[in-house]
Amino acid sequence: MPPAFQAIPIFRIFDVDKAKEFYVGFLGFHVDWEARFDETAPLYFQISSDGLLLHLSEHHGDACPGSTVTVQVTGPAGGL
C-alpha cells in the first residue's frame, strides 16, 4: 500500500544552469516539468529519481538558502 502522504522538499536555487548541472548531470535526477508565469519570471521545476521528488525554485520567497534535507536510501538508487 502506498504511503498516505509524500513530502516534497523545495530548494531555493540562484542559477538554473548550475542547478541542472548538479542535480541532473551529477546526481542523475530527471526534470519532470518546469513552470514560469512568463519568459522573464523565475523558474519553478520538479526533478525526480527513483520516486524521490524535489522542487527547485528561483522564486525569492520560496525556501531558505542553506537548508538541509536528509534522504535515506538502501542500496544503489539511480544516480544518487
Backbone bond lengths (Angstrom), bond angles and torsions (degrees), N, CA, C in turn:
res aa  C-N    CA-C-N  psi(-1)  N-CA   C-N-CA  omega(-1)  CA-C   N-CA-C  phi
1 M - - - 1.440 - - 1.533 108.05 -
2 P 1.337 118.11 131.71 1.470 120.16 178.99 1.521 111.14 -67.56
3 P 1.329 116.95 155.49 1.468 119.27 179.79 1.526 111.38 -62.98
4 A 1.320 116.11 156.26 1.462 121.59 -177.93 1.526 111.91 -73.33
5 F 1.337 117.44 -18.69 1.463 120.37 -179.92 1.519 109.19 -149.91
6 Q 1.325 115.29 164.50 1.455 120.65 176.32 1.523 107.88 -140.86
7 A 1.300 116.63 128.04 1.466 121.18 175.96 1.524 108.59 -88.06
8 I 1.336 116.27 136.01 1.457 121.10 177.45 1.528 107.26 -124.00
9 P 1.334 117.19 103.21 1.468 119.91 179.40 1.526 111.30 -64.78
10 I 1.333 116.24 146.44 1.459 122.63 174.19 1.525 107.30 -112.62
11 F 1.332 115.79 125.09 1.457 121.43 176.58 1.515 109.56 -109.92
12 R 1.319 116.34 133.69 1.462 122.18 176.52 1.521 107.75 -78.97
13 I 1.333 116.49 130.81 1.461 121.37 176.85 1.528 108.77 -120.26
14 F 1.309 115.51 155.91 1.457 121.06 -178.98 1.524 112.15 -117.61
15 D 1.331 117.20 -13.86 1.460 121.61 -179.34 1.525 107.63 -144.65
16 V 1.330 117.30 110.63 1.466 121.98 -176.51 1.520 111.21 -60.23
17 D 1.324 117.60 -45.57 1.465 120.34 -177.87 1.522 111.61 -61.78
18 K 1.334 117.06 -43.66 1.469 119.93 178.99 1.528 111.43 -67.99
19 A 1.335 117.66 -37.16 1.457 120.74 177.67 1.527 110.51 -63.24
20 K 1.332 116.49 -45.31 1.474 119.90 179.03 1.523 110.82 -66.55
21 E 1.327 117.28 -37.94 1.467 120.03 177.34 1.528 110.34 -58.27
22 F 1.343 116.80 -43.04 1.463 121.18 -178.59 1.526 112.12 -74.30
23 Y 1.336 116.98 -57.20 1.465 120.32 -172.96 1.532 112.78 -72.27
24 V 1.314 117.83 -40.54 1.467 121.19 -177.98 1.529 110.49 -88.96
25 G 1.328 116.37 -53.26 1.458 120.29 -175.73 1.515 114.07 -69.45
26 F 1.338 117.62 -44.71 1.467 121.01 -175.61 1.524 112.92 -90.13
27 L 1.345 117.63 -47.41 1.469 120.70 -176.60 1.530 113.96 -88.07
28 G 1.333 118.45 -16.89 1.462 120.94 176.04 1.521 115.74 86.90
29 F 1.331 118.69 17.18 1.462 120.97 175.02 1.526 109.62 -70.06
30 H 1.332 115.70 163.95 1.467 122.74 175.37 1.524 108.20 -117.15
31 V 1.336 116.41 140.42 1.465 120.08 175.07 1.522 107.76 -79.48
32 D 1.345 117.19 120.39 1.468 121.82 -179.03 1.525 111.63 -87.50
33 W 1.317 116.63 -43.11 1.465 121.58 178.71 1.519 109.81 -162.02
34 E 1.326 114.98 159.12 1.461 122.80 177.62 1.519 108.47 -131.69
35 A 1.340 116.73 146.60 1.469 120.74 179.98 1.521 110.19 -139.26
36 R 1.329 114.89 134.91 1.465 123.51 173.37 1.522 107.05 -139.90
37 F 1.323 117.13 145.56 1.462 120.41 175.55 1.527 110.71 -70.50
38 D 1.331 116.38 -35.05 1.457 122.84 174.54 1.529 107.10 -157.59
39 E 1.333 117.79 179.81 1.465 121.17 -174.01 1.522 114.19 -62.92
40 T 1.327 118.16 -24.73 1.462 120.87 -178.61 1.526 113.10 -99.61
41 A 1.312 117.51 -3.27 1.471 121.89 -178.19 1.529 110.87 -76.13
42 P 1.332 116.77 157.51 1.468 120.47 175.97 1.537 111.03 -60.98
43 L 1.305 115.72 150.10 1.463 121.58 179.92 1.528 110.56 -89.26
44 Y 1.325 115.73 140.69 1.473 123.94 173.15 1.517 104.87 -129.85
45 F 1.344 117.66 125.85 1.464 117.93 -178.74 1.522 112.22 -148.34
46 Q 1.330 113.73 161.74 1.462 121.15 -179.78 1.513 109.38 -111.40
47 I 1.350 114.66 136.76 1.452 121.12 172.43 1.519 108.20 -121.99
48 S 1.335 116.08 157.92 1.460 118.98 -179.27 1.524 111.06 -148.59
49 S 1.329 114.46 156.18 1.455 122.86 174.39 1.522 107.96 -156.47
50 D 1.308 116.46 118.06 1.471 122.30 176.59 1.523 113.19 50.18
51 G 1.326 117.61 42.93 1.463 121.84 177.16 1.520 114.85 89.89
52 L 1.340 117.50 -12.03 1.462 120.56 176.71 1.522 108.30 -83.80
53 L 1.326 116.97 125.24 1.461 122.48 178.53 1.520 109.36 -110.44
54 L 1.331 116.01 136.68 1.457 122.59 173.62 1.517 107.96 -131.89
55 H 1.323 116.78 143.83 1.453 122.03 172.91 1.530 107.57 -108.12
56 L 1.321 115.96 135.49 1.459 122.50 178.35 1.517 107.59 -118.33
57 S 1.322 116.70 134.72 1.452 119.84 -172.66 1.521 112.47 -138.32
58 E 1.345 115.09 136.24 1.459 121.40 171.48 1.525 111.38 -91.10
59 H 1.332 117.88 -5.14 1.464 121.56 -176.63 1.529 110.60 -64.57
60 H 1.313 115.74 133.28 1.467 122.84 -176.61 1.533 113.10 -55.58
61 G 1.324 118.95 -40.45 1.456 121.45 -175.50 1.513 115.18 -88.81
62 D 1.326 118.51 -0.31 1.469 121.25 -177.88 1.518 111.18 -90.16
63 A 1.309 115.11 130.52 1.462 123.30 172.72 1.523 112.10 60.67
64 C 1.298 115.95 -177.15 1.450 122.46 -177.41 1.526 108.20 -129.39
65 P 1.329 118.11 119.96 1.469 118.57 177.68 1.522 110.66 -54.08
66 G 1.313 116.51 137.56 1.456 121.37 179.31 1.510 114.26 90.83
67 S 1.331 118.38 5.51 1.468 121.24 178.75 1.525 110.60 -67.61
68 T 1.314 115.65 158.22 1.458 121.60 179.28 1.519 109.85 -129.61
69 V 1.328 116.22 137.42 1.459 122.58 174.47 1.519 106.96 -130.64
70 T 1.327 117.08 134.00 1.453 121.73 176.62 1.510 109.35 -100.25
71 V 1.331 116.86 129.69 1.458 122.69 177.71 1.510 108.15 -119.72
72 Q 1.320 116.99 118.93 1.461 120.90 179.28 1.527 109.45 -93.98
73 V 1.326 116.28 132.69 1.467 121.63 178.08 1.517 108.48 -127.71
74 T 1.320 115.36 156.23 1.460 120.16 173.91 1.515 108.08 -117.20
75 G 1.313 116.51 124.04 1.457 120.85 -178.45 1.511 111.28 68.85
76 P 1.335 116.28 -176.73 1.470 120.11 178.59 1.515 110.04 -63.62
77 A 1.331 116.53 132.59 1.461 121.07 -179.18 1.516 108.81 -125.92
78 G 1.315 117.36 95.83 1.457 121.70 177.91 1.503 110.63 50.47
79 G 1.330 116.36 -126.99 1.442 121.12 -179.55 1.517 112.66 -90.26
80 L 1.346 117.81 0.09 1.467 118.83 -177.99 1.493 111.90 -77.81
